[in-house]
Amino acid sequence: MNTEMKEYQAEILSGKEFSAAIKEEVAEAVSKLKEAGVEPCLVVVRVGADPASEVYVRSKVKTAEELGIRSEHRHLPEDTPQEDLLAIVDELNAREDVDGILVQLPLPKHINETEVLERLDPLKDVDGFHPVNAGRLAQGHEALVPCTPAGIIDMLKRKGIEMKGANAVVVGRSNIVGKPMALLLLQEHATVTICHSRTRDLADVCSRADILVAAVGVTGIIREEHIKPGAVVVDVGMNSITDAETARDFFGDDELEKRLTTIERRGSTLVGDVNAKAAKSKAGYFTPVPGGVGLLTVAMLMKNTVKAARLRRKV
């Protein structure tokens, strides 16, 4: 009997490729809605001057305009009182021409994020964070679903990756990714395990996964011993490394030089929760960081905006 372990060279799942396909479909849907007299509208509300938020919001507004979705950007000062922000949410809830409202997180510390998000009209909650949408997702009803996990499911379907009957492990239990990811995989008839900081023998649990989603926010927590040979490994993490030694552990010869150059020039390089070198040599499919699921998130936000327009206007 041949007991040698099969070697894998993971196929890279490009977020750019899948997001482009989603955007093309969204643009077609927007065009048809406009023919029916409906102009989808997305309003993004940002409070303060967080540099990352500024980049994200700019990308969202630009993408909306490219796809024919009318967009508005409300940028409020850092010291905006919570009452003023809630008043703006109420105003947008009441506007018939607004289909989607997105309050960019994080908010300044003096503002209660939960109270703000719960104030949104669930039918306009294109981030999918409102308790009503979370509850509808849990019960298997139609809902606006958080964009990152929805994008991952969309990607797996487009790639023809079988989820029915698969063993799926989600590492992370956040309301934004981990929990909705698990629920969406359940809807696709996968057998789902959720892991977290108190999971015993994480490597043992993960190593049995046909589909492994890492969304815990810990640099390189998923290593070779966590990956089942040939598994689908989806990396949702967004972390940074700043030293060459860690980079050499993280990347193979195909990518190392580029990453070392980036560290030297910028002081850091973006990585995920998965050790890329291990995933590329052991997984069947792998989403890189950057260039993976992060690109799907904005595309799915646009898809949610169109969905919200249809649900609200019954078209």
For each residue, the residues with C-beta under 8 A, 3 or more apart:
1:
2:
3:
4:
5: 229
6: 229 230
7: 281
8: 229 230 281 282 283 284
9: 280 281
10: 233 279 280 281 282 283 284 285 286
11: 284 285 286
12: 280 285 286 287 288
13: 18 155 159 234 285 286 287 292
14: 17 18 291 292
15: 18 19 155 287 291 292 293 294 295 296
16: 19 20 291 295
17: 14 20 21
18: 13 14 15 21 22 151 154 155 158 295 296 299
19: 15 16 22 23 151 295 296 298 299
20: 16 17 23 24
21: 17 18 24 25 158
22: 18 19 25 26 151 154 296 299 300 302 303
23: 19 20 26 27 63 66 67 299 302
24: 20 21 27 28
25: 21 22 28 29 303
26: 22 23 29 30 67 69 299 302 303 306
27: 23 24 30 31 66 67 68
28: 24 25 31 32
29: 25 26 32 33 306
30: 26 27 33 34 40 67 68 69 306
31: 27 28 34 35 68
32: 28 29 35 36
33: 29 30 36 38 39 40 306 309 310 315
34: 30 31 37 38 39 68
35: 31 32
36: 32 33 315
37: 34
38: 33 34 309 313 315
39: 33 34 70 97
40: 30 33 68 69 70 99 100 305 306 308 309
41: 69 70 71 72 97 98 99 100 309
42: 60 64 69 70 71 72 98 99 100 101 102 126 301 302 305
43: 71 72 73 74 92 98 100 101 102
44: 57 60 61 71 72 73 74 102 104
45: 74 76 85 88 89 92 101 102 103 104
46: 53 54 57 73 74 75 76 104
47: 76 77 78 80 85 103 104 107 108 111
48: 53 76 77 78 107 108
49: 54 78
50: 53 54 106
51: 54 55
52: 55 56
53: 46 48 50 56 57 104 105 106
54: 46 49 50 51 57 58
55: 51 52 58 59
56: 52 53 59 60 104
57: 44 46 53 54 60 61 73 75 104
58: 54 55 61 62
59: 55 56 62 63 298
60: 42 44 56 57 63 64 71 102 298 301
61: 44 57 58 64 65 71 73
62: 58 59 65 66
63: 23 59 60 66 67 298 299 301 302
64: 42 60 61 67 69 70 71 302 305
65: 61 62 68 69 71
66: 23 27 62 63
67: 23 26 27 30 63 64 302
68: 27 30 31 34 40 65
69: 26 30 40 41 42 64 65 302 305 306
70: 39 40 41 42 64
71: 41 42 43 44 60 61 64 65
72: 41 42 43 44
73: 43 44 46 57 61
74: 43 44 45 46 88
75: 46 57
76: 45 46 47 48 80 84 85 88
77: 47 48 80
78: 47 48 49 108
79: 108
80: 47 76 77 84 85 108 111
81: 84 85
82: 85 86 110 111 112 115 116
83: 86 87
84: 76 80 81 87 88
85: 45 47 76 80 81 82 88 89 103 107 111 116
86: 82 83 89 90 115 116 119
87: 83 84 90 91
88: 45 74 76 84 85 91 92
89: 45 85 86 92 93 101 103 116 119 120
90: 86 87 93 94 119
91: 87 88 94 95
92: 43 45 88 89 95 98 101 124
93: 89 90 101 119 120 121 124
94: 90 91
95: 91 92 98
96:
97: 39 41
98: 41 42 43 92 95 101 124
99: 40 41 42 124 126 305 308 309 312 313
100: 40 41 42 43 124 126 301 304 305 308 309
101: 42 43 45 89 92 93 98 120 121 124 125 126
102: 42 43 44 45 60 126 127 301
103: 45 47 85 89 107 116 117 120 127
104: 44 45 46 47 53 56 57
105: 53 113
106: 50 53 113
107: 47 48 85 103 111 113 116
108: 47 48 78 79 80 111
109:
110: 82
111: 47 80 82 85 107 108 116
112: 82 115 116
113: 105 106 107 116 117
114: 117 118
115: 82 86 112 118 119
116: 82 85 86 89 103 107 111 112 113 119 120
117: 103 113 114 120 125 127 129 130
118: 114 115 130 131
119: 86 89 90 93 115 116
120: 89 93 101 103 116 117 124 125 130
121: 93 101 124 125
122: 125 130 132 133 144
123: 144 308 311 312
124: 92 93 98 99 100 101 120 121 308 312
125: 101 117 120 121 122 128 129 130 132 133 144 308
126: 42 99 100 101 102 144 147 301 304 305 308
127: 102 103 117 144 146 147 301 304
128: 125 133 134 137 143 144 145 146 147 150 180 304
129: 117 125 133 134 146 175 176
130: 117 118 120 122 125 133 134 144
131: 118 134 135
132: 122 125 135 136 143
133: 122 125 128 129 130 136 137 143 144 145
134: 128 129 130 131 137 138 143 175 179 180
135: 131 132 138 139
136: 132 133 139 141 142 143
137: 128 133 134 140 141 143 145 180 183 184
138: 134 135 183
139: 135 136
140: 137 187
141: 136 137
142: 136 311
143: 128 132 133 134 136 137
144: 122 123 125 126 127 128 130 133 304 307 308
145: 128 133 137 149 150 180 184 304
146: 127 128 129 149 150 175 176 177 180
147: 126 127 128 150 151 296 297 298 300 301 304
148: 151 152 176 177 181 215 236 293 296 297 300
149: 145 146 152 153 177 180 181 184
150: 128 145 146 147 153 154 180 184 300 303 304
151: 18 19 22 147 148 154 155 293 296 297 299 300
152: 148 149 155 156 181 184 213 234 236 293 296
153: 149 150 156 157 163 184 185 188
154: 18 22 150 151 157 158 296 300
155: 13 15 18 151 152 158 159 287 293 296
156: 152 153 159 161 163 211 232
157: 153 154 160 161
158: 18 21 154 155
159: 13 155 156 285
160: 157
161: 156 157 211 232 285
162: 165 166
163: 153 156 166 168 185 188 189 190 211
164: 188 189 190
165: 162 189 190 191
166: 162 163 190 191 210 211
167: 190 191 193 208 209 210 211
168: 163 182 185 190 191 192 193 209 210 211 212 213
169: 192 193 194 195 205 206 208 209 211 212 213
170: 173 178 181 182 185 192 193 194 195 213 215
171: 178 195 196 202 206 212 213 214 215 216 221 222 273
172: 177 178 181 194 195 196 213 214 215 216 217 236
173: 170 178 179 194 196
174: 177 178 179 215
175: 129 134 146 178 179 180
176: 129 146 148 180
177: 146 148 149 172 174 180 181 215 236
178: 170 171 172 173 174 175 181 182 194 196 215 216
179: 134 173 174 175 182 183 194
180: 128 134 137 145 146 149 150 175 176 177 183 184
181: 148 149 152 170 172 177 178 184 185 213 215
182: 168 170 178 179 185 186 192 194
183: 137 138 179 180 186 187
184: 137 145 149 150 152 153 180 181 187 188
185: 153 163 168 170 181 182 188 190 192 211 213
186: 182 183 189 190 192
187: 140 183 184
188: 153 163 164 184 185
189: 163 164 165 186
190: 163 164 165 166 167 168 185 186 211
191: 165 166 167 168
192: 168 169 170 182 185 186
193: 167 168 169 170 205 209
194: 169 170 172 173 178 179 182
195: 169 170 171 172 199 202 205 206
196: 171 172 173 178 199 216
197: 216
198:
199: 195 196 202 205
200:
201: 204 205
202: 171 195 199 205 206 221 226
203: 206 207 223 225 226
204: 201 207 208
205: 169 193 195 199 201 202 208 209
206: 169 171 195 202 203 209 212 222 226 227 228
207: 203 204 225 226 227 228
208: 167 169 204 205 228
209: 167 168 169 193 205 206 212 228 231
210: 166 167 168 228 231 232
211: 156 161 163 166 167 168 169 185 190 231 232 234
212: 168 169 171 206 209 222 226 227 228 231 232 233 234
213: 152 168 169 170 171 172 181 185 234 236
214: 171 172 221 222 233 234 235 236 237 272 273 274
215: 148 170 171 172 174 177 178 181 236 237 273
216: 171 172 178 196 197 221 237 273
217: 172 237 238 239 273
218: 221 237 239 273
219: 237 239 240 241 246 271 272 273
220: 223 246 249 250 271 273 274 275
221: 171 202 214 216 218 226 273 274
222: 171 206 212 214 226 227 233 235 273 274 275 278 279
223: 203 220 226 227 275 278
224: 227 275 278 281 282
225: 203 207
226: 202 203 206 207 212 221 222 223
227: 206 207 212 222 223 224 231 233 278 279 282 283
228: 206 207 208 209 210 212 231
229: 5 6 8 282 284
230: 6 8 283 284
231: 209 210 211 212 227 228 282 283 284 285
232: 156 161 210 211 212 283 284 285
233: 10 212 214 222 227 274 279 283 285 286 287
234: 13 152 211 212 213 214 287 292 293
235: 214 222 272 273 274 279 286 287 288 289 292 293
236: 148 152 172 177 213 214 215 272 273 293
237: 214 215 216 217 218 219 271 272 273 274 289
238: 217 270 272 289 294
239: 217 218 219 270 271 272 273
240: 219 268 269 270 271
241: 219 246 247 250 263 268 269 271
242: 246 263 267 268
243: 246 247 263
244: 247 248 260 263
245: 248 249
246: 219 220 241 242 243 249 250
247: 241 243 244 250 251 256 259 260 263 269
248: 244 245 251 256
249: 220 245 246 275 277
250: 220 241 246 247 259 271 275 276 277
251: 247 248 254 255 256 259 276 277
252: 255 256 276 277 280 281
253: 256 257
254: 251 280
255: 251 252 258 259 276
256: 247 248 251 252 253 259 260
257: 253 260 261
258: 255 261 262
259: 247 250 251 255 256 262 263 269
260: 244 247 256 257 263 264
261: 257 258 264 265
262: 258 259 265 266 268 269
263: 241 242 243 244 247 259 260 266 267 268 269
264: 260 261
265: 261 262
266: 262 263 269
267: 242 263
268: 240 241 242 262 263
269: 240 241 247 259 262 263 266
270: 238 239 240 289 290
271: 219 220 237 239 240 241 250 276 289
272: 214 219 235 236 237 238 239 276 288 289 292
273: 171 214 215 216 217 218 219 220 221 222 235 236 237 239
274: 214 220 221 222 233 235 237 278 279 286 289
275: 220 222 223 224 249 250 278 279
276: 250 251 252 255 271 272 279 280 286 288 289
277: 249 250 251 252 280 281
278: 222 223 224 227 274 275 281 282
279: 10 222 227 233 235 274 275 276 282 283 286
280: 9 10 12 252 254 276 277 283 286
281: 7 8 9 10 224 252 277 278
282: 8 10 224 227 229 231 278 279
283: 8 10 227 230 231 232 233 279 280 286
284: 8 10 11 229 230 231 232
285: 10 11 12 13 159 161 231 232 233
286: 10 11 12 13 233 235 274 276 279 280 283
287: 12 13 15 155 233 234 235 292 293
288: 12 235 272 276 291 292
289: 235 237 238 270 271 272 274 276 292 294
290: 270 294
291: 14 15 16 288 294 295
292: 13 14 15 234 235 272 287 288 289 295 296
293: 15 148 151 152 155 234 235 236 287 296 297
294: 15 238 289 290 291 297
295: 15 16 18 19 291 292 298 299
296: 15 18 19 22 147 148 151 152 154 155 292 293 299 300
297: 147 148 151 293 294 300 301
298: 19 59 60 63 147 295 301 302
299: 18 19 22 23 26 63 151 295 296 302 303
300: 22 147 148 150 151 154 296 297 303 304
301: 42 60 63 100 102 126 127 147 297 298 304 305
302: 22 23 26 42 63 64 67 69 298 299 305 306
303: 22 25 26 150 299 300 306 307
304: 100 126 127 128 144 145 147 150 300 301 307 308
305: 40 42 64 69 99 100 126 301 302 308 309
306: 26 29 30 33 40 69 302 303 309 310
307: 144 303 304 310 311
308: 40 99 100 123 124 125 126 144 304 305 311 312
309: 33 38 40 41 99 100 305 306 312 313 315
310: 33 306 307 313 314 315
311: 123 142 307 308 314
312: 99 123 124 308 309
313: 38 99 309 310
314: 310 311
315: 33 36 38 309 310
